[in-house]
Amino acid sequence: YSSILVGALSDEELNRTTYGGLKKHGMHPLSYKKIGFSENLTRVDTFNGNLVVIPFKVAKIVGGIDSRYSHGLGDIDYGIRANLLGIKCFQIPGISGICAINSDSEYLNLTDFQYFISQKGGGNLKSLLIFLEKFSSKTKIFWILAIYVKWVYKKFFSKIQTNPKINF
């Protein structure tokens, strides 16, 4: 029986993980946390698909990435499906490559929101609906609202933190 191997990627300064293995973190169906770099092979719940090795016999069992996803969430969905089928996913030791994270400023602005809801963004409604229909169908509206509220809250809170003299 084979496993899926994931490589951890870093920014150019080599001081943070940008993409790689993810561990379930929290109640939200899409709440996953990057595991960072490790000197050991580390079991993960799913992954960002930037650097992944999937053996042929595993691909035959899991199938391909769900073509209904526009871009985002297809890789995360794949890792979850593999685990549900009993296929283990591991992040390999060390840094496997350099890849900057998709930019996201700390301020609330229209350009960031347009990216957030775009095909590559974490708030793409089409991809969210597909994902939540698979893994949390009865509460999908609640979780979609939570994603959007959390995004706005994080942006708003960041603005207050960086400029405490903002008047309301």
Secondary structure by P-SEA (a helix, b strand, c coil): cbbbbbbbbbccccccccccccccccccccccccccccccccccccccccbbbbcaaaaaaaccccccccccaaaaaaaaaaaaacbbbbbccccccccccccccccccaaaaaaaacccccccaaaaaaaaaacccccaaaaaaaaaaaaaaaaaaaaaaacccccc
